[in-house]
Amino acid sequence: MLPLCTELFFSLIILAISLDSTFGRNLPQRSISTPAELKLGEGFTSKMTREMLFQSNSPAKNVWEESGLFEGDILLKKPFSPDRNGITNEMHYWPNGVIPYKIDGNYSEDEESQIKFVMEEYNNKTCIEFRPYQSEVDFISIRSDAPGCWSSVGRTGEVGGQLLNLQPDKCFTYGTIAHELLHVIGFWHQQSATNRDDHVSIKWDNIYDDKKHNFMKYSTSEIMDFNVLYDFNSIMHYGRQAFSKNNKDTIVPHDPKAKIGQQHMLSEKDILKINKMYKCDEKQKDQTEPSH
């Protein structure tokens, strides 16, 4: 006969095994960060995290190259006019930073949640407000009809909504969705900056001849940096081998420690530029000052 303490020990082991077997399937399989409450349209109030939404999605390498558009993922209105397509032109800002949207594509519930999650990041970190379409004249229509991931830059005023295309099997990573939404807000690629040659070298011999136009840069009359320094870490920066014909680098930072092409987060400077472009500090001040 076993001592009482020994019997108690084995009883506790059996109880632990039983509890694990009974409730184990309800336990999370991986550690996740504290979830945030998301409220972006009907049916989207569940607590979700980036890890939950994007856990099976790996960033695609230069996915924008497959669209075949200007700079890979930019839909230009014709005829092309530089003064019409730069973010200096406030005519193409979204009034009060409000961007109505309709999800018109054939997307799964998870894919819709991924789109809304990234929108909520902009809503939380800037004064931009993505919100469901009601009856606005200007809005974005998120579609899945065409190949690739692409958008216009800024507000275009298209009748029936301006297109943002997100191909279901190509575009559903955090970085790709955030990148295209930043085009919608009004930003070009970082390496198009007027002063880019002070920070990176373009290796023209490694670029497909018919893709070299994608590496043009703009004058200060067409785009502005809002007095924010060049951002290697921007989610709008091409990777090192963008449009490469030989798997060699096409963009080489002068700083050997600099990394480019990250698609995991909005950089601090991405957020700062948005807030300066849409004068978020002034709006916040107006909201906090007491009325007389």
DRENKOLTOR-650336 format. One record per residue (C-alpha): residue number from 1; residue in one letter; x, y, z. Coordinates in pm, 1 decimal. Layout:
<zados>
ZADO,num,residuo,X,Y,Z
ZADO,NUM,A,X,Y,Z $
...
</zados>
This chain:
<zados>
ZADO,num,residuo,X,Y,Z
ZADO,1,M,0.0,0.0,0.0 $
ZADO,2,L,139.9,341.3,-106.6 $
ZADO,3,P,196.6,615.3,151.0 $
ZADO,4,L,-70.3,887.5,160.2 $
ZADO,5,C,165.9,1153.0,21.8 $
ZADO,6,T,254.7,931.3,-275.1 $
ZADO,7,E,-111.3,864.9,-352.5 $
ZADO,8,L,-180.4,1238.4,-338.3 $
ZADO,9,F,109.4,1308.4,-577.7 $
ZADO,10,F,-19.4,1062.6,-840.9 $
ZADO,11,S,-374.5,1192.2,-799.8 $
ZADO,12,L,-257.9,1545.4,-880.1 $
ZADO,13,I,-76.5,1422.8,-1193.3 $
ZADO,14,I,-387.9,1239.1,-1315.3 $
ZADO,15,L,-600.6,1549.1,-1247.9 $
ZADO,16,A,-358.1,1771.9,-1443.0 $
ZADO,17,I,-360.1,1534.8,-1741.7 $
ZADO,18,S,-738.6,1521.4,-1734.1 $
ZADO,19,L,-772.7,1900.2,-1725.1 $
ZADO,20,D,-525.5,1944.0,-2010.8 $
ZADO,21,S,-712.3,1688.3,-2220.5 $
ZADO,22,T,-1048.3,1848.4,-2149.3 $
ZADO,23,F,-961.0,2215.7,-2191.2 $
ZADO,24,G,-641.3,2215.1,-2396.1 $
ZADO,25,R,-815.7,2273.1,-2726.1 $
ZADO,26,N,-946.6,2603.2,-2591.5 $
ZADO,27,L,-603.2,2733.1,-2495.6 $
ZADO,28,P,-414.0,2963.9,-2733.0 $
ZADO,29,Q,-142.3,2788.6,-2928.8 $
ZADO,30,R,90.8,3089.3,-2934.0 $
ZADO,31,S,151.1,3392.9,-2721.5 $
ZADO,32,I,-0.6,3714.0,-2853.5 $
ZADO,33,S,6.8,4074.5,-2747.2 $
ZADO,34,T,-279.2,4250.9,-2574.8 $
ZADO,35,P,-561.2,4282.7,-2829.4 $
ZADO,36,A,-698.8,4618.3,-2932.1 $
ZADO,37,E,-1066.1,4694.2,-2976.2 $
ZADO,38,L,-1135.1,4756.6,-3344.7 $
ZADO,39,K,-1444.2,4944.9,-3459.7 $
ZADO,40,L,-1454.1,4992.5,-3834.2 $
ZADO,41,G,-1797.0,4916.6,-3965.9 $
ZADO,42,E,-2075.4,4677.9,-3882.1 $
ZADO,43,G,-1963.8,4340.4,-3756.6 $
ZADO,44,F,-1607.7,4449.8,-3683.9 $
ZADO,45,T,-1586.2,4495.7,-3310.0 $
ZADO,46,S,-1404.2,4178.4,-3207.4 $
ZADO,47,K,-1071.0,4196.9,-3026.4 $
ZADO,48,M,-796.8,4112.9,-3275.0 $
ZADO,49,T,-422.3,4152.5,-3301.3 $
ZADO,50,R,-184.6,4170.7,-3591.7 $
ZADO,51,E,-50.9,3826.8,-3496.6 $
ZADO,52,M,-400.0,3678.1,-3515.2 $
ZADO,53,L,-484.9,3836.5,-3849.8 $
ZADO,54,F,-155.8,3804.7,-4034.6 $
ZADO,55,Q,1.3,3497.0,-3871.8 $
ZADO,56,S,2.8,3292.2,-4194.8 $
ZADO,57,N,98.0,3577.1,-4428.3 $
ZADO,58,S,459.2,3624.7,-4532.4 $
ZADO,59,P,559.7,3949.2,-4706.1 $
ZADO,60,A,590.7,3893.6,-5079.0 $
ZADO,61,K,908.4,4009.1,-5249.5 $
ZADO,62,N,841.9,4323.5,-5455.3 $
ZADO,63,V,478.7,4220.0,-5509.6 $
ZADO,64,W,397.3,4555.2,-5672.0 $
ZADO,65,E,612.7,4469.2,-5973.3 $
ZADO,66,E,347.4,4229.8,-6101.6 $
ZADO,67,S,87.5,4500.6,-6164.4 $
ZADO,68,G,276.5,4656.2,-6455.8 $
ZADO,69,L,171.2,5009.9,-6364.2 $
ZADO,70,F,369.5,5329.0,-6311.0 $
ZADO,71,E,636.0,5267.0,-6044.8 $
ZADO,72,G,477.7,4922.8,-6015.0 $
ZADO,73,D,162.6,4999.5,-5817.5 $
ZADO,74,I,45.3,5352.9,-5905.7 $
ZADO,75,L,-258.1,5411.7,-6125.6 $
ZADO,76,L,-209.6,5740.8,-6312.4 $
ZADO,77,K,-486.4,5943.4,-6464.8 $
ZADO,78,K,-429.5,6030.2,-6831.8 $
ZADO,79,P,-287.6,6249.0,-6962.9 $
ZADO,80,F,-5.7,6236.7,-6707.1 $
ZADO,81,S,65.1,6575.3,-6556.9 $
ZADO,82,P,334.5,6608.9,-6289.3 $
ZADO,83,D,167.6,6906.5,-6123.0 $
ZADO,84,R,-147.5,6700.2,-6094.0 $
ZADO,85,N,12.5,6399.6,-5927.4 $
ZADO,86,G,237.4,6546.5,-5659.6 $
ZADO,87,I,142.3,6555.5,-5294.7 $
ZADO,88,T,207.4,6932.0,-5293.1 $
ZADO,89,N,-131.9,6983.3,-5457.4 $
ZADO,90,E,-385.2,7016.8,-5176.1 $
ZADO,91,M,-664.7,6965.9,-5426.2 $
ZADO,92,H,-583.3,6595.3,-5397.4 $
ZADO,93,Y,-586.3,6582.9,-5018.2 $
ZADO,94,W,-886.3,6418.5,-4856.1 $
ZADO,95,P,-1100.9,6691.8,-4695.5 $
ZADO,96,N,-1051.0,6690.5,-4318.1 $
ZADO,97,G,-852.8,6369.2,-4357.3 $
ZADO,98,V,-1172.1,6163.5,-4392.6 $
ZADO,99,I,-1148.7,5874.1,-4640.1 $
ZADO,100,P,-1476.3,5686.2,-4695.6 $
ZADO,101,Y,-1435.3,5332.6,-4824.6 $
ZADO,102,K,-1638.4,5048.6,-4973.2 $
ZADO,103,I,-1510.5,4692.7,-4982.4 $
ZADO,104,D,-1651.5,4576.7,-5315.3 $
ZADO,105,G,-1414.0,4289.8,-5384.2 $
ZADO,106,N,-1480.2,3921.0,-5339.9 $
ZADO,107,Y,-1292.0,3884.6,-5011.6 $
ZADO,108,S,-1310.0,3640.4,-4724.7 $
ZADO,109,E,-1408.0,3755.0,-4377.2 $
ZADO,110,D,-1043.5,3729.0,-4269.6 $
ZADO,111,E,-927.5,3943.2,-4563.2 $
ZADO,112,E,-1184.8,4211.9,-4483.9 $
ZADO,113,S,-1066.9,4207.5,-4122.6 $
ZADO,114,Q,-706.5,4252.2,-4237.7 $
ZADO,115,I,-798.8,4558.4,-4444.7 $
ZADO,116,K,-989.6,4710.7,-4153.9 $
ZADO,117,F,-711.3,4634.5,-3908.1 $
ZADO,118,V,-459.3,4837.2,-4110.3 $
ZADO,119,M,-710.5,5119.7,-4153.0 $
ZADO,120,E,-753.8,5129.9,-3777.1 $
ZADO,121,E,-376.6,5168.5,-3736.0 $
ZADO,122,Y,-393.7,5486.3,-3945.5 $
ZADO,123,N,-699.2,5605.5,-3752.0 $
ZADO,124,N,-519.8,5553.6,-3420.9 $
ZADO,125,K,-178.7,5695.8,-3513.1 $
ZADO,126,T,-278.7,5991.8,-3731.2 $
ZADO,127,C,-575.8,6224.5,-3781.0 $
ZADO,128,I,-670.7,6032.0,-4095.3 $
ZADO,129,E,-1011.5,5869.5,-4057.9 $
ZADO,130,F,-1097.6,5572.4,-4274.9 $
ZADO,131,R,-1469.2,5511.6,-4230.5 $
ZADO,132,P,-1739.7,5311.2,-4409.4 $
ZADO,133,Y,-1898.1,5476.9,-4712.8 $
ZADO,134,Q,-2237.3,5637.1,-4662.0 $
ZADO,135,S,-2326.9,5865.9,-4950.0 $
ZADO,136,E,-2006.3,6062.9,-5009.9 $
ZADO,137,V,-1907.5,6176.6,-5358.3 $
ZADO,138,D,-1539.7,6090.3,-5307.1 $
ZADO,139,F,-1452.0,5747.6,-5169.6 $
ZADO,140,I,-1230.7,5448.2,-5238.6 $
ZADO,141,S,-1369.6,5127.7,-5382.8 $
ZADO,142,I,-1155.8,4832.8,-5275.5 $
ZADO,143,R,-1173.0,4570.3,-5548.7 $
ZADO,144,S,-1028.5,4232.5,-5637.1 $
ZADO,145,D,-1105.8,4233.6,-6010.8 $
ZADO,146,A,-758.0,4284.2,-6155.7 $
ZADO,147,P,-413.3,4133.2,-6092.8 $
ZADO,148,G,-177.5,4299.6,-5848.5 $
ZADO,149,C,-182.8,4553.9,-5568.4 $
ZADO,150,W,-225.4,4914.6,-5679.3 $
ZADO,151,S,-386.3,5252.3,-5618.4 $
ZADO,152,S,-394.9,5612.8,-5730.8 $
ZADO,153,V,-205.7,5872.4,-5526.0 $
ZADO,154,G,-428.9,6098.4,-5320.0 $
ZADO,155,R,-790.0,6188.8,-5391.4 $
ZADO,156,T,-874.5,6172.8,-5761.8 $
ZADO,157,G,-1245.1,6261.0,-5761.2 $
ZADO,158,E,-1344.5,5968.3,-5981.7 $
ZADO,159,V,-1715.9,5917.8,-6033.3 $
ZADO,160,G,-1823.3,5598.7,-5861.3 $
ZADO,161,G,-1521.1,5591.7,-5635.3 $
ZADO,162,Q,-1150.9,5557.9,-5704.9 $
ZADO,163,L,-1009.7,5208.6,-5727.8 $
ZADO,164,L,-779.2,5038.1,-5482.1 $
ZADO,165,N,-703.3,4689.5,-5611.1 $
ZADO,166,L,-597.2,4414.5,-5370.4 $
ZADO,167,Q,-559.6,4073.1,-5531.4 $
ZADO,168,P,-660.5,3810.7,-5272.4 $
ZADO,169,D,-370.7,3569.8,-5319.3 $
ZADO,170,K,-101.3,3838.4,-5353.5 $
ZADO,171,C,-173.5,4146.8,-5148.1 $
ZADO,172,F,-278.9,4035.5,-4802.3 $
ZADO,173,T,18.9,4117.6,-4588.1 $
ZADO,174,Y,25.1,4402.0,-4339.5 $
ZADO,175,G,291.7,4589.0,-4536.5 $
ZADO,176,T,121.9,4566.1,-4874.5 $
ZADO,177,I,-213.2,4690.3,-4746.6 $
ZADO,178,A,-49.0,4970.5,-4545.6 $
ZADO,179,H,163.7,5068.8,-4848.5 $
ZADO,180,E,-135.2,5097.5,-5082.4 $
ZADO,181,L,-340.8,5289.9,-4828.0 $
ZADO,182,L,-55.1,5537.2,-4791.2 $
ZADO,183,H,-75.5,5596.0,-5167.1 $
ZADO,184,V,-447.3,5664.6,-5118.2 $
ZADO,185,I,-365.3,5916.7,-4844.4 $
ZADO,186,G,-135.1,6098.8,-5087.0 $
ZADO,187,F,220.3,5966.2,-5078.6 $
ZADO,188,W,457.6,5857.3,-5352.3 $
ZADO,189,H,745.1,5615.4,-5302.7 $
ZADO,190,Q,1027.3,5734.7,-5077.5 $
ZADO,191,Q,1296.7,5674.7,-5339.5 $
ZADO,192,S,1116.1,5922.5,-5568.3 $
ZADO,193,A,1222.2,6202.7,-5333.8 $
ZADO,194,T,1402.7,6499.1,-5483.7 $
ZADO,195,N,1709.5,6438.9,-5266.7 $
ZADO,196,R,1721.5,6060.6,-5301.5 $
ZADO,197,D,2063.7,6066.3,-5473.3 $
ZADO,198,D,2208.2,6203.2,-5149.9 $
ZADO,199,H,2103.6,5883.1,-4975.3 $
ZADO,200,V,2091.1,5596.6,-5226.1 $
ZADO,201,S,2254.5,5502.2,-5554.3 $
ZADO,202,I,2047.0,5362.9,-5840.3 $
ZADO,203,K,2223.3,5080.3,-6024.0 $
ZADO,204,W,2081.5,5139.5,-6370.0 $
ZADO,205,D,2268.1,4850.2,-6531.3 $
ZADO,206,N,2077.8,4605.4,-6311.2 $
ZADO,207,I,1730.9,4734.9,-6402.4 $
ZADO,208,Y,1517.4,4607.2,-6689.5 $
ZADO,209,D,1534.9,4864.5,-6969.4 $
ZADO,210,D,1157.7,4900.7,-6987.9 $
ZADO,211,K,1135.2,4949.9,-6610.2 $
ZADO,212,K,1388.3,5230.1,-6567.8 $
ZADO,213,H,1113.3,5491.9,-6575.1 $
ZADO,214,N,1001.7,5354.2,-6238.9 $
ZADO,215,F,1308.0,5512.9,-6079.0 $
ZADO,216,M,1237.9,5871.6,-6179.7 $
ZADO,217,K,1246.8,6134.5,-5907.7 $
ZADO,218,Y,1041.7,6447.7,-5865.1 $
ZADO,219,S,1113.5,6814.1,-5813.7 $
ZADO,220,T,1020.5,7008.4,-5501.8 $
ZADO,221,S,729.6,7161.8,-5695.0 $
ZADO,222,E,578.9,6814.2,-5732.3 $
ZADO,223,I,640.7,6649.5,-5396.5 $
ZADO,224,M,754.2,6764.9,-5055.5 $
ZADO,225,D,916.4,6603.8,-4754.1 $
ZADO,226,F,746.1,6826.5,-4494.2 $
ZADO,227,N,1093.3,6890.1,-4347.7 $
ZADO,228,V,1123.4,6524.8,-4251.4 $
ZADO,229,L,1456.4,6357.5,-4327.8 $
ZADO,230,Y,1490.5,6081.5,-4588.0 $
ZADO,231,D,1347.4,5762.3,-4444.2 $
ZADO,232,F,1521.7,5432.9,-4523.3 $
ZADO,233,N,1270.0,5262.6,-4295.2 $
ZADO,234,S,960.5,5393.3,-4471.7 $
ZADO,235,I,697.8,5141.7,-4573.3 $
ZADO,236,M,698.5,5335.4,-4903.5 $
ZADO,237,H,1061.6,5255.5,-4987.8 $
ZADO,238,Y,1146.0,4999.0,-5257.2 $
ZADO,239,G,1362.2,4705.6,-5159.4 $
ZADO,240,R,1719.9,4661.3,-5277.1 $
ZADO,241,Q,1633.6,4445.7,-5579.5 $
ZADO,242,A,1322.3,4618.2,-5711.0 $
ZADO,243,F,1282.9,4557.2,-6087.4 $
ZADO,244,S,1617.0,4377.2,-6101.7 $
ZADO,245,K,1691.6,4184.5,-6420.2 $
ZADO,246,N,1981.5,3985.8,-6274.3 $
ZADO,247,N,1904.5,3942.9,-5901.8 $
ZADO,248,K,2154.3,4217.0,-5820.7 $
ZADO,249,D,2078.1,4528.6,-5619.5 $
ZADO,250,T,1909.0,4815.3,-5799.7 $
ZADO,251,I,1901.9,5050.1,-5498.7 $
ZADO,252,V,2202.9,5073.3,-5267.7 $
ZADO,253,P,2194.9,5295.3,-4956.7 $
ZADO,254,H,2504.1,5509.5,-4903.5 $
ZADO,255,D,2487.2,5411.2,-4538.1 $
ZADO,256,P,2606.4,5047.8,-4533.0 $
ZADO,257,K,2401.7,4982.3,-4218.6 $
ZADO,258,A,2075.9,5107.2,-4366.7 $
ZADO,259,K,1803.5,4858.4,-4451.7 $
ZADO,260,I,1533.1,4935.8,-4705.8 $
ZADO,261,G,1210.9,4773.3,-4817.5 $
ZADO,262,Q,1068.3,4674.8,-4478.4 $
ZADO,263,Q,698.4,4590.4,-4491.4 $
ZADO,264,H,618.3,4519.2,-4127.6 $
ZADO,265,M,515.9,4855.9,-3985.5 $
ZADO,266,L,456.9,5223.8,-4046.8 $
ZADO,267,S,777.9,5403.5,-3965.0 $
ZADO,268,E,787.1,5695.9,-3723.9 $
ZADO,269,K,858.8,5925.6,-4017.9 $
ZADO,270,D,568.9,5782.3,-4221.3 $
ZADO,271,I,338.0,5879.0,-3936.0 $
ZADO,272,L,506.2,6217.9,-3889.7 $
ZADO,273,K,467.2,6305.0,-4259.1 $
ZADO,274,I,97.9,6216.6,-4259.6 $
ZADO,275,N,40.3,6429.3,-3952.0 $
ZADO,276,K,224.1,6723.5,-4107.3 $
ZADO,277,M,53.3,6685.7,-4445.1 $
ZADO,278,Y,-293.8,6689.3,-4290.5 $
ZADO,279,K,-201.7,6937.7,-4013.8 $
ZADO,280,C,-301.9,6694.6,-3742.1 $
ZADO,281,D,-143.4,6903.2,-3464.1 $
ZADO,282,E,-358.1,7201.9,-3558.2 $
ZADO,283,K,-672.1,6987.3,-3561.0 $
ZADO,284,Q,-589.8,6845.0,-3220.9 $
ZADO,285,K,-529.6,7195.5,-3086.7 $
ZADO,286,D,-864.5,7315.4,-3223.9 $
ZADO,287,Q,-1040.4,7022.7,-3057.9 $
ZADO,288,T,-879.6,7078.8,-2717.0 $
ZADO,289,E,-904.3,7458.4,-2694.7 $
ZADO,290,P,-1215.8,7577.8,-2506.9 $
ZADO,291,S,-1467.4,7769.5,-2711.3 $
ZADO,292,H,-1548.7,8126.8,-2610.8 $
</zados>
